[in-house]
Amino acid sequence: PIFWVLQVATLGSERRANEIVEALRDRGYKAFVSRYTRVDEALFRVQIGPNAQMDPLARIKPEIDRVLSVDSQILRYTQ
């Protein structure tokens, strides 16, 4: 099966990523942080999901973008 996430942000600060996740969870979103290593740098992706369908993520994208002043992306979920 293919699953999808809404990637809200990629940050260099794990603390800041966790703050955003908590704010999203307070709003009722299923948010989490995934660690990503680029060359020698650790980055932290804030994501919502995963969902089996893209439509629910597409519906919440405009609100997330407006509230957090971001341009989130719907991406295929990988573990």
N, C-alpha and C positions, 0 to 999 in steps of 0.2 A: 504493500500500500504506500501511497505518496501522501505526505503530510506537509502542511504549510505553516509558516510563522510570519508575523508582522515584525520586521526588524525596525525598532524605534531609534536606536542610536548605537554607535560604537565609541567607547570612551577609553581613555588611558588610565582612569581612576576607578578601581574596583569599588571604593567607598561611594563615589558619585553614582555609579551604575546601580548599586544597591539602593540608594536613596530614590532613584527614579522608579525602580521596581516596586518599592514600598508605596510610592505615590500612586502608581498604576494599580496595585492590588487594593489600595484604599478605595479606588474608583470601581472596583469589581472586576478588573481584568486579570487573566491568568498569565502573569508576567514572570520572567525569570532572566537570569544572567548566564551567558555562556562565555567561557574564557577562550580566547583565540590568540595564537602566537604568530606574529608576523616578524620574520627574521629573528631578531633578539628582543623584540618588544612584546610585552603582554598587553592585549587589548580585551575589553569586556563589552560584549554585545548585549544590549537590552532587547528582549524579544517577548512577544505575546503569542500564545498558542501552546503547542501545535494544534492545528485543526485539520481534519480530513478534507475539508472543502475551503476554497479560497473566498467564497462569497461573504461569510461572516467577518473575515478580516478586511475585505474591501469596504464593508459597511462602516467599520469603526475607524478606518484609516483617516478620513477627513477630520474627525473629532480629535484623534491623537495628534495629528499634525498641527491643528489649531491650538490645542491646549499646551503642547510642549514646544511649539515653534520649530518643528522638524519636518523633514520630508521622508517619512517612513517608507519601507519597501516590503512587498510581499515576496518571500523567498521560500524555496523548497527547504524543508526541515531536514537537517542532517545531524546525527549525534556524534 
